[in-house]
Amino acid sequence: MSSGVSTTTAGQRSDLAAQYLETRRTTERLVEPLNAEDMMVQSMSDASPAKWHLAHTSWFFETFLLTHLPGYQPLDPQYRFLFNSYYKQVGSHPNRAIRGAFSRPSLEEVRRYREHVDSAMLRLLERASVAAHPVAPTAGATRVGQPGDVLLLTELGINHEQQHQELIVTDIKHALWSNPLRPAYWAGDRVARVFDPSTRAGDPRHMSWLAFAGGECEIGHAGGGFAFDNESPRHCVRVQPFRLAARLVTNREYLEFINDGGYRRPELWLSDGWDQVCAAGWQAPLYWEQRENVWLAFTTSGMRPVAPEEPVCHVSYYEADAFARWAGARLPREEEWEIAATQSPDASSQSPEGANLLDSGRLHPMAAPSGAGLQQMFGDVWEWTSGPYVAYPGYRPAAGALGEYNGKFMCNQMVLRGGSCATPASHVRASYRNFFPPHARWQFMGIRLANDSF
């Protein structure tokens, strides 16, 4: 995660309060299927309870914005410590691994906290929207991070909450999978819609490739809306000619890798990846299990047979790299992915509109549609690249605590692109850089192949 930059105009800012409220409502809709006990569960240290996500996203607005509101009083001053995630310059915080132990405050109290923050934020936005200049903190307020423009910081807070919306989905999926009963997150009519075989009824058995000339290209955020600071500065890169697979790798293709001994062949794996396979006993993607010689996968709607034409997901960077090597290909470089997403003649690949993102309500990857050109560049699964998560040339983190949002994580992580079925549509763009350590699998992570074309 990173601090943000924006070129939002005054006209675009006028509906920021509506965007704020819709974002907050979306978060609440995502937890509607959960009971209070569900929202307490933390199944691993990388994940957080849904109740904590509700509180922390409110903490973010309170900590970085409501210091600008005259007379604002926190609902509970202890929340400043309790719901701080990792901002050392704000103060101390609990160990991440024990968030599931926070039975107090109750879920009802956390919801009151959200209402308290929402009421104050609407007052702040009304006050800030009439200002033609940044709104400075009130006298005596703690200046956390850059003072900045309240409206720009609100955009950052909205995008921060959207990131946590995706985490709510992926964290509760892991939590429910950890339950031996394998309970579903969503049920009812939605299940039939998600697994309707007529949806995207393509037959992607053939893998086609698109060639790109390379050369001198620009990557990074080009302006015209919000972006996180790790997407900047825009800069030139020199890229050799390359080819990109037209679609994502499917479960059918990944099963061929498994059946060919993919998890038993050390020559296919990076050294650290092979150590992980041996230590963790990996034999298939996360959430897969074999019953009576049939592969099943845990989905947000419960256990389902593995669908051959859907994109393989919940694979680590190590697994993606090993599969690519087995397939005689490689993973895309970060800059190659962005160039393809912005330069492809297939216009549908350049926009998240119509893609399988959070807004579709499916919360499950879909098979590639029929048709030529690049497919699935946005949505379905995050796509591993071979790019290490490092700063772009000229990058400087923001001053103060907001500089911790992103810059300090530029180590031991790999970049993913494109968004997933749990990413809000308004949250993704071609320059967006997600990042996770190479062993991570609980996000909707998948594979697109690349190759050189000299």
C-alpha positions, 0 to 999 in steps of 0.5 A: 500500500502507498500514499496517494497522488491525484490530479482531481479537479474541483468539479470531480471533487464535488461528489467526494462525499457521495463516493465516501459514503458508497465506499463505506456502504460497500464495506458493510455489504461485504460483511452482511453474510457474517455473524459476530463470531465469523468477524472475530476469526483470524486464521493466520498472521497475514490475515485480519478479522473482518471486525478489525478491518471495519475498525481500522479503515475508520481509524485511518480517516480519524487519524489522518483527516479528522485532526483537520476538523475543529472540535473533533473528539474521538469516540475512544482515545484508546482506539488510536493504539488498538487499531493502528496497523503499522504506522510507527510515527503515529505511535505503538500498536498491537502485534498483528498476529493477535488481532483475533484476540480483540473481543472488545470492543464489541462488534456493536461498538465498532459499528458505533465507531464507524458511525461516529467517524462517518458523521465527522467526515461528512462535516469535514468534507462540507467544510473542505469543499468550500475551500479553494485551498488546502485546509490546515489542521486546527490549533492544537491538532496533531500533525500526522504525515503531510498536512495536505489537502483534506480532499486529496487525503479523503481520496487516499482514505477511500482507496485505502478502504477499497484495499481492505474490502478485498482483504475482507473477502480474501481473509474471511475465505481463508478463515472459513476454509480453515474451519473443517466444516468448510462453510460458505461465505455467500449462499442462496441464489448467488451460488447458481449465478456464480457457477452458471456454465453459460457465463463466459462460455468460451473454450480456452483450450488453445493458447494464442500469443500477442507480439509486442515490438518493445523499444523505448516506452513510458510506464507509470501513472500518467495523471488524470485521476487518483494513483498511489505514489508507488505508481510514479514517477512516470519514466522511460524504460527500454523493452526488448520485443516480447510476446504475451499470452492472450489469456490466463493459465487455466485449471486444466493446464495447471492440472497437467503440470501437477500430473507431470510431477510438477511438485516433485521436480526440483529442477523446475523450482527456484531454490527458495520455492523448492524449500517452501514446497518441501517445508509446507508439503505443497501438492496443489494450489491453496484451497484444492483438495482431492477426494476419490481422485476428484479435485475440489476447490474451496470457493466463497460459495463452498466446496466445488469441483475444479472447473477446467477452463477457469483461471488457476488461482491461489498460487504463489509466485514460486508456483507461477514461476515453476509452471512457466518454466515447465511450460517453456515460457516465463512470467511477464516483466512488470513493464511488459504487462503495463505496456501490453495493457495500454498499447494493445489494439484490443480496447477491451483489455485497456479498461476494467469496465465489464471485467470480473471485479468485485462489482460483479458480485461473483467473487470467483474467477471466470473462464476467458470469453470467446474472441481474439485479442488480450483477455482478462487483463483486469479482474479474475486474478492478480497476475504475478510478474517477475518484477521485484517490488522496488521504487521507480527512478526518482521516487520519494516517499511522503514525509511523515507517517503517510510515507510508511504506507508504501515505501518501507515495504519495498523489499522481499516482495514481487509485483502483481498486476490487473486486479482480481474478482475481489477488487473494486472496479474503480480501484484498478488501472494499468499502472496499479502495482500490487505486491506480496511476498513470493510464498503468499497464496491466499489472495486471488493470484494467478498466472499469465505467461510471457516469452521473448520474441527476438 
